[in-house]
Amino acid sequence: MLTQKLDAPSPTYYIGKGKIGELIGLKEQTQYDTVIFDDELSPRQQRNLEEALGVKVIDRSALILHIFARKARTHEGKLQVELAQHQYLLPRLIGQWRHLERLGGGIGTRGPGEAQLETDRRLIYKRINLLQHKIESVRQHRALYRRRRKETGTPIVALVGYTNAGKSTLFNTLSKASVDVEDRLFSTLDPVTRRLALPTGQQFLITDTVGFIHKLPPSIIAAFRATLEELDEADLLLHIVDITHKNAANQCLTVEKILSELNLKNKPKITVFNKLDLALSSEAELKALTAIPYFEEEILLPNEGIVLISAAKGWGMDELLNKIAHHL
């Protein structure tokens, strides 16, 4: 791993010339065949880096898309990922065909690379169009479902949070469902909804959604619009936070920022600090902790509830359901 602090990334290579030299030196030691940059690279930067290093260069967006592609299970998930991949690929096409440009390319003639590029571009535009139409019909289908749910008057509670904060574990604990749970990023891509009853007897729907991540590429947010609209319809958001993560505060802020971008900032919300079984030894300790007013006063905005839980162990579920009942 290499890091570099620059006032601004180099428009040509993203990193400085000296750092490229270091990377080339590392290649002799480690024989690496791929370099991953933790930021979005412009097509030009990516092309120049690949030429300088002689290996495959992947940026943050491509890596996230790669993980998404491996995780997509449902038809809708696959459509959304493919759309984001094509939108990512389009401006980068030019680099794929430069080796052919040298073959033609006299004055007034077009090389085979150029002709191929136009064909590919046309095909990708066509595919993007088709995918957008398919996703639009999924959206309308969802909207119809949501309208029906509204007519029945059943309130909707949606789980949001940073990826791997424990949303699916909590979803399974509350609903006795068996949504895939893995200790890794983006194990949930498709929203899942179940009907639950509160201790008061009131019914509500709970929805598990895709996890957020710092610097989420705009193309992904756009492709997952149909999924994220589920949040728009929710009466209450449960913001799940992995309180044991060393970057918990930053992850919290990232989720708040994305909710803001999705115009969901003013939606009623309960903050749920999860994974307390990793810090405490029993639910009795957890109950003693919830009495501390510090959390409510110092960490949270006014009118926000807070609950401390362990979704894996089922700790704090009564308190959580009581808070949900109170909000609804």
C-alpha positions as CSV (number, residue, x, y, z in Angstrom):
1,M,0.0,0.0,0.0
2,L,1.2,3.5,-0.9
3,T,-0.2,6.8,0.1
4,Q,0.6,10.3,-1.1
5,K,-0.4,13.7,0.1
6,L,-0.8,16.3,-2.7
7,D,-2.5,19.7,-2.8
8,A,-4.4,18.4,-5.9
9,P,-4.1,15.2,-7.9
10,S,-2.0,15.3,-11.0
11,P,-4.4,15.6,-14.0
12,T,-2.0,13.4,-16.0
13,Y,-1.2,10.6,-13.6
14,Y,-3.3,11.3,-10.4
15,I,-0.1,10.7,-8.4
16,G,3.3,12.5,-8.7
17,K,6.2,11.3,-10.9
18,G,8.3,10.2,-7.9
19,K,5.4,8.0,-6.6
20,I,5.2,6.4,-10.1
21,G,8.9,5.6,-9.8
22,E,8.3,4.0,-6.4
23,L,5.4,1.9,-7.8
24,I,7.6,0.7,-10.7
25,G,10.3,-0.2,-8.1
26,L,7.8,-2.2,-6.1
27,K,6.8,-4.2,-9.2
28,E,10.3,-5.8,-9.3
29,Q,9.9,-6.8,-5.6
30,T,6.3,-8.0,-5.5
31,Q,5.5,-9.0,-9.2
32,Y,2.1,-7.3,-8.8
33,D,-0.2,-7.5,-11.8
34,T,-2.9,-5.0,-10.7
35,V,-2.9,-1.6,-9.0
36,I,-6.1,-0.3,-7.3
37,F,-6.5,3.4,-6.6
38,D,-8.8,4.4,-3.7
39,D,-10.4,7.3,-5.8
40,E,-12.1,7.8,-9.1
41,L,-9.6,8.2,-11.9
42,S,-10.3,10.1,-15.1
43,P,-10.1,7.9,-18.3
44,R,-6.9,9.9,-19.2
45,Q,-5.2,9.2,-15.8
46,Q,-6.1,5.5,-16.0
47,R,-4.7,5.2,-19.5
48,N,-1.5,7.0,-18.6
49,L,-1.0,4.9,-15.4
50,E,-1.5,1.7,-17.3
51,E,1.1,2.7,-19.9
52,A,3.6,3.8,-17.2
53,L,3.2,0.7,-15.0
54,G,2.5,-1.9,-17.7
55,V,-0.3,-3.5,-15.6
56,K,-4.1,-3.3,-15.1
57,V,-5.2,-0.2,-13.2
58,I,-8.5,-0.2,-11.4
59,D,-10.1,2.8,-9.6
60,R,-12.4,2.8,-6.6
61,S,-15.6,2.9,-8.8
62,A,-14.5,-0.1,-10.8
63,L,-13.7,-2.0,-7.7
64,I,-17.1,-1.3,-6.1
65,L,-18.8,-2.2,-9.4
66,H,-16.8,-5.5,-9.5
67,I,-18.0,-6.3,-5.9
68,F,-21.6,-5.3,-6.8
69,A,-21.5,-7.5,-9.9
70,R,-20.5,-10.5,-7.8
71,K,-23.2,-9.8,-5.2
72,A,-26.2,-9.2,-7.5
73,R,-28.6,-12.0,-7.1
74,T,-32.0,-10.8,-8.4
75,H,-32.9,-9.7,-11.9
76,E,-33.3,-6.1,-10.8
77,G,-29.9,-6.1,-8.9
78,K,-28.2,-7.4,-12.1
79,L,-29.9,-4.8,-14.3
80,Q,-28.8,-2.0,-11.9
81,V,-25.2,-3.2,-11.7
82,E,-25.0,-3.6,-15.5
83,L,-26.3,-0.1,-16.1
84,A,-23.7,1.4,-13.7
85,Q,-20.9,-0.7,-15.4
86,H,-21.9,0.5,-18.9
87,Q,-22.1,4.1,-17.8
88,Y,-18.6,3.8,-16.2
89,L,-17.2,2.1,-19.3
90,L,-18.5,4.6,-21.9
91,P,-16.0,7.4,-21.4
92,R,-13.2,4.8,-21.0
93,L,-13.8,3.1,-24.3
94,I,-11.2,5.1,-26.2
95,G,-8.3,3.5,-24.4
96,Q,-9.5,0.0,-25.4
97,W,-8.8,0.6,-29.0
98,R,-5.7,2.8,-29.2
99,H,-3.5,-0.1,-30.2
100,L,-5.5,-0.4,-33.5
101,E,-5.2,3.3,-34.3
102,R,-1.6,2.8,-35.4
103,L,-2.7,0.4,-38.1
104,G,-4.7,2.9,-40.3
105,G,-4.5,6.5,-39.6
106,G,-3.0,8.2,-42.7
107,I,-4.4,11.6,-43.5
108,G,-8.1,11.3,-44.5
109,T,-8.4,7.7,-43.6
110,R,-9.9,6.2,-40.5
111,G,-8.1,3.4,-38.6
112,P,-9.9,0.2,-37.7
113,G,-9.7,1.3,-34.1
114,E,-11.8,4.4,-34.8
115,A,-14.4,2.4,-36.6
116,Q,-14.5,-0.2,-33.9
117,L,-14.8,2.5,-31.3
118,E,-17.9,4.0,-33.0
119,T,-19.5,0.6,-33.2
120,D,-18.8,-0.1,-29.6
121,R,-20.0,3.3,-28.5
122,R,-23.3,2.8,-30.4
123,L,-23.8,-0.7,-28.9
124,I,-23.2,0.6,-25.4
125,Y,-25.6,3.5,-25.9
126,K,-28.2,1.1,-27.2
127,R,-27.6,-1.3,-24.2
128,I,-27.8,1.7,-21.7
129,N,-31.1,2.7,-23.3
130,L,-32.5,-0.8,-23.0
131,L,-31.4,-1.2,-19.4
132,Q,-32.9,2.2,-18.4
133,H,-36.2,1.1,-19.9
134,K,-36.2,-2.2,-18.0
135,I,-35.3,-0.5,-14.7
136,E,-38.0,2.1,-15.4
137,S,-40.6,-0.7,-15.6
138,V,-39.2,-2.1,-12.4
139,R,-39.6,1.3,-10.8
140,Q,-43.2,1.6,-11.9
141,H,-43.9,-1.9,-10.6
142,R,-42.4,-0.9,-7.2
143,A,-44.4,2.3,-7.2
144,L,-47.6,0.3,-7.7
145,Y,-46.7,-1.9,-4.8
146,R,-46.0,1.1,-2.6
147,R,-49.3,2.7,-3.6
148,R,-51.1,-0.5,-2.5
149,R,-49.1,-0.6,0.7
150,K,-50.1,3.0,1.4
151,E,-53.8,2.3,0.8
152,T,-53.7,-0.4,3.5
153,G,-52.2,2.2,5.8
154,T,-49.4,0.0,7.0
155,P,-46.4,2.1,8.2
156,I,-43.0,1.3,6.6
157,V,-39.7,1.2,8.6
158,A,-36.5,1.2,6.5
159,L,-33.0,0.1,7.6
160,V,-30.2,2.4,6.4
161,G,-26.5,2.5,7.3
162,Y,-22.9,2.0,6.2
163,T,-22.2,-1.3,4.5
164,N,-21.5,-4.1,7.0
165,A,-23.1,-2.3,9.9
166,G,-25.3,-5.3,10.6
167,K,-28.6,-4.2,8.9
168,S,-29.3,-7.7,7.5
169,T,-28.6,-9.4,10.9
170,L,-31.0,-7.0,12.6
171,F,-33.6,-7.6,9.8
172,N,-33.3,-11.3,10.3
173,T,-33.5,-11.0,14.1
174,L,-36.7,-8.9,14.0
175,S,-38.4,-10.7,11.1
176,K,-37.2,-14.3,11.6
177,A,-36.2,-14.1,7.9
178,S,-33.1,-15.6,6.4
179,V,-31.6,-12.8,4.3
180,D,-27.9,-13.6,3.4
181,V,-25.7,-12.3,6.2
182,E,-21.9,-12.0,5.6
183,D,-19.2,-10.1,7.3
184,R,-18.2,-8.2,4.2
185,L,-19.2,-5.2,2.1
186,F,-22.4,-5.1,0.1
187,S,-23.8,-8.5,1.0
188,T,-27.3,-6.9,0.4
189,L,-28.0,-5.3,-2.9
190,D,-31.7,-5.8,-3.3
191,P,-34.3,-4.5,-0.8
192,V,-36.3,-7.1,1.1
193,T,-39.5,-6.3,2.9
194,R,-41.3,-8.3,5.7
195,R,-44.4,-7.7,7.8
196,L,-43.9,-7.4,11.6
197,A,-46.1,-6.8,14.6
198,L,-45.2,-4.5,17.5
199,P,-45.9,-5.5,21.1
200,T,-49.0,-3.2,20.8
201,G,-50.3,-5.4,18.1
202,Q,-49.8,-2.7,15.4
203,Q,-48.5,-4.1,12.1
204,F,-45.6,-2.5,10.2
205,L,-43.4,-3.3,7.2
206,I,-39.6,-3.4,7.6
207,T,-37.2,-3.0,4.6
208,D,-33.6,-3.9,4.4
209,T,-31.6,-1.8,1.9
210,V,-28.2,-1.5,0.2
211,G,-25.4,-0.3,2.4
212,F,-23.8,3.1,1.9
213,I,-20.1,3.7,1.6
214,H,-17.7,6.7,1.6
215,K,-17.3,8.3,-1.8
216,L,-20.1,6.3,-3.4
217,P,-19.8,6.8,-7.2
218,P,-22.6,8.9,-8.6
219,S,-23.3,6.3,-11.4
220,I,-24.1,3.8,-8.7
221,I,-26.4,6.1,-6.8
222,A,-28.2,6.8,-10.2
223,A,-28.4,3.1,-11.1
224,F,-29.8,2.2,-7.7
225,R,-32.4,5.0,-7.8
226,A,-35.3,2.4,-8.0
227,T,-34.0,0.7,-4.8
228,L,-33.3,3.9,-2.9
229,E,-36.8,5.1,-3.6
230,E,-37.9,2.6,-1.0
231,L,-36.4,5.0,1.6
232,D,-38.4,7.9,0.3
233,E,-41.7,6.0,1.1
234,A,-40.6,5.0,4.6
235,D,-42.3,6.5,7.6
236,L,-39.3,5.9,9.8
237,L,-35.6,5.2,9.2
238,L,-33.4,3.1,11.5
239,H,-29.8,4.3,11.0
240,I,-27.7,1.2,12.0
241,V,-24.2,2.0,13.2
242,D,-21.4,-0.5,13.9
243,I,-20.4,1.2,17.2
244,T,-17.3,-1.0,17.5
245,H,-15.8,0.1,14.1
246,K,-12.8,2.5,14.5
247,N,-14.3,4.8,11.8
248,A,-17.8,4.7,13.3
249,A,-18.1,8.5,13.5
250,N,-17.0,9.0,9.9
251,Q,-19.3,6.2,8.7
252,C,-22.2,7.9,10.5
253,L,-21.4,11.2,8.8
254,T,-21.2,9.5,5.4
255,V,-24.7,8.0,5.8
256,E,-26.1,11.3,6.9
257,K,-24.5,13.0,3.9
258,I,-26.0,10.5,1.4
259,L,-29.4,10.8,3.1
260,S,-29.1,14.5,2.7
261,E,-28.3,14.1,-1.1
262,L,-31.3,11.9,-1.4
263,N,-33.5,14.6,0.3
264,L,-34.2,12.4,3.3
265,K,-32.5,14.5,5.9
266,N,-35.8,15.5,7.6
267,K,-37.2,12.0,7.7
268,P,-37.9,10.7,11.2
269,K,-35.0,8.6,12.3
270,I,-33.8,6.4,15.2
271,T,-30.0,5.8,15.5
272,V,-29.3,2.2,16.4
273,F,-25.8,1.5,17.8
274,N,-25.1,-2.2,16.9
275,K,-22.6,-4.9,17.7
276,L,-22.4,-4.1,21.4
277,D,-21.8,-7.8,22.1
278,L,-18.2,-7.2,20.8
279,A,-17.8,-4.6,23.6
280,L,-19.9,-5.9,26.5
281,S,-20.4,-9.3,28.0
282,S,-24.2,-9.4,28.7
283,E,-27.5,-7.7,28.0
284,A,-27.6,-6.6,31.7
285,E,-24.5,-4.4,31.0
286,L,-26.2,-3.0,27.9
287,K,-29.3,-2.0,29.9
288,A,-27.1,-0.2,32.4
289,L,-25.5,1.7,29.5
290,T,-28.8,2.8,28.0
291,A,-29.4,4.8,31.2
292,I,-26.5,7.1,30.4
293,P,-28.0,10.4,29.1
294,Y,-24.6,11.4,27.6
295,F,-25.4,9.7,24.2
296,E,-28.7,11.5,23.8
297,E,-27.3,14.9,24.7
298,E,-23.9,14.9,23.1
299,I,-24.0,12.7,20.0
300,L,-27.4,13.1,18.5
301,L,-29.4,15.9,17.0
302,P,-32.6,16.9,19.0
303,N,-35.7,14.7,18.6
304,E,-33.6,11.7,17.5
305,G,-34.0,8.5,19.5
306,I,-31.1,6.2,20.2
307,V,-31.0,2.5,21.0
308,L,-28.1,0.3,21.9
309,I,-28.4,-3.3,20.6
310,S,-26.6,-6.4,19.5
311,A,-28.5,-7.7,16.5
312,A,-26.5,-11.0,16.5
313,K,-27.4,-11.8,20.2
314,G,-30.9,-10.2,20.1
315,W,-30.0,-7.7,22.9
316,G,-32.1,-4.5,23.2
317,M,-34.8,-5.7,20.8
318,D,-37.7,-4.8,23.3
319,E,-36.3,-1.3,23.7
320,L,-36.0,-0.9,19.9
321,L,-39.5,-2.1,19.2
322,N,-40.9,0.3,21.9
323,K,-39.0,3.2,20.3
324,I,-40.4,2.2,16.9
325,A,-44.0,2.0,18.4
326,H,-43.5,5.4,20.0
327,H,-42.5,7.0,16.6
328,L,-45.1,5.3,14.5
